[in-house]
Amino acid sequence: MSPTSREKAYARKRYEKWEQKQAVKQAARRARRRNTIAAVSAIAAVGLVVGGVMYFTRDSGSTADPAASATPSASASATPSASADANNPCPEPTAKAGEAQSFDAAPSEADARGKKFTVTVETTCGPLLMELDGSKAPKAVASFVFLAKKGYFDNTPCHRLTTEGIFVLQCGDPTGTGTGGPGYSYGPVENAPKDDVYPAGTIAMARQGGNGDSMGSQFFLVYKDSTIPSDNAGGYTIMGTVTGGQDVVEKVAAGGVTGGGTDGAPARAVSITSTAVAQG
């Protein structure tokens, strides 16, 4: 065999090994993609219509049609792992999806009416500072503050990221499946923008599409200006703004969605580790 032939044979073997590795990677990507699709079908979405597709959610305390609450796959309930390196600056979360606390009824809106609150949210990717306005969304703020003080959000994953059409990171479900809630639901929608525009930094409540009384614990953080069409229940309750640490949300969003999609678990997995509330 001439040197040229040996080189060709060696190159061919290397190429065959490369093809085998790519086939394995592609199979893994397809598996992740299937898991992501299964998760999205049950994930509590913001109840939005984007590109003609309705994303809807069901909190455990809502009155949604049971058909809308498909049982998520086992993989959907697990928080994706992430390691801190140049490609993924968020350390691996220690928070794992678990069972949510359950309460009999939503707190009174009087607990928040006319008041403002500052919430410090520690996450595995860095701290967030939120300002909640009870004069504009007393029901939502009263509920969030009540749950935060109960430690409801502590050690919980942010389970959903959208990167096309709307740009939000969704959190607030201790089960990590998108179907969890605090045992109660409330409504109607408060303080929704008339022009359907949600600026970057907005904190708003997720709900079931078409059901303004289905809000529970899940909320979303807008990391890029988004136009979210209203439905027959209205828009989405804006309860406050991110006043510090918006770069944390942007850092998570920059990692994209697990499996390479546009709607699903964030590839840079992030968890809330603790919350602290102060009035004023």
Salt bridges, closest charged atoms under 4 A:
GLU16 OE2 - ARG12 NE 3.35
GLU109 OE1 - ARG113 NH2 3.16
ASP231 OD1 - ARG207 NH2 2.89
ASP263 OD2 - ARG160 NH2 2.54
